[in-house]
Amino acid sequence: MQSKRLVELTKKALSDLKAQEVTVVDVRKLTSITDFMVIASGSSNRHVRSIADHVIEVAKQKGHEPLGVEGHEHGEWVLVDLADVVVHIMQPGIRDFYKLESLWSVGKEDAAQPASGQW
């Protein structure tokens, strides 16, 4: 499935720039807007923006033009919409406050899994 390959591409791009606590949330049964949410942390505004820029660059190189990018100017929380995969790169305090993994995992066992988890 294309969305799973895009998740793997995204995880690799996140790893390239040392994103922390990468988590993949399968939301296919919860929403029609995307298949997967990938959530990662960066250590500063600059780190978050750099990670997002790298994800965008790698996605474009593989033919996945982002539908949109939000939050880049502030660097606290950058969202990269790759259609089948939505990537959230956040500073730890913002991530802890919003708890996206918990929000999208309501009522689902094992919905959120560390990026190293198997499909």
Order of alpha helices (4+ residues) and beta strands (2+ residues): alpha-beta-beta-alpha-beta-beta-beta-alpha-alpha-beta
